[in-house]
Amino acid sequence: MKALINSRKSRSNLKKSFVVLLVVITVLLIYSSVGFAQPLPLPNLNIDVDTAEEPEEVVGSLQLLIILAVLTLVPAIILLMTSFTRIVIVLALVRSALATQQTPPNQVLIGLALFLTFFIMAPVYGQINDDAVQPYLEEEITQEEALEIGAEPLREFMYGQTREKDLALFLNIAQVDRPQTRDDLEMHILIPAFVISELKTAFQMGFLLFIPFLVIDMVVASTTMSMGMFMLPPVMISLPFKLLLFVLADGWHLVVKSLVESFY
């Protein structure tokens, strides 16, 4: 027994000495390579911050900073100020109703939602481009006027899809007087009201889409239970019937048609 313990100790000491020898050899090789090898040329990077000599330089820098900040907010603008929210939620609920797990995948659903958003928002973006962007690029209006004019079509779109109850909620929270016209309504009140209105509409459409598939699940579950097939999951049997119903009814056509027509 003692001999076995001594042999194990000798092996561990041998391993430790071997590791130390490898470390020493590695260090010597590094120092030798540093000493004899020629240094590699490294680029010299300099960032200079100078004082602006003309006011135009400051204005240009601030405009560039504002543009970069707006680009970082583009995903939030697409998600919260367009039809994307309602579309992507309804498509995700359709997939959940079918119980197809990750089919279609998230990339397909998000891509379809984006292109449907571009299709629905095309008239709004066209009006913004004609009334605000092009006159600003031609220096016919100022930047403040372009922002004010460009916000009008987007405001009209969001106001048309927003419930008065949701608007009243944020007006009461902000303790703001009831606006007389749509132009008097601030964007920081209209946007959250529009978002929760879109969420409610999307869940209402999702509920209607769930009903036929829920009926199929109930029928299949009751049938399998009556036949004594307790070990067989009803989802495996109901999935082909749900897919067959969805294909025969041309489900994607009906879902997309309902989504697009809900904004008009």
Secondary structure, 3 states (H helix, E strand, C coil): CHHHHHHHHHHHHHHHHHHHHHHHHHHHHHHHHHHHCCCCCCCCCCCCCCCCCCHHHHHHHHHHHHHHHHHHCHHHHHHHCCCHHHHHHHHHHHHHHHCCCCCCCHHHHHHHHHHHHHHHHHHHHHHHHHHHHHHHHCCCCCHHHHHHHHHHHHHHHHHHCCCHHHHHHHHHHHCCCCCCCHHHCCHHHHHHHHHHHHHHHHHHHHHHHHHHHHHHHHHHHHHHHHCCCCCCCHHHHHHHHHHHHHHHCCHHHHHHHHHHHCCC
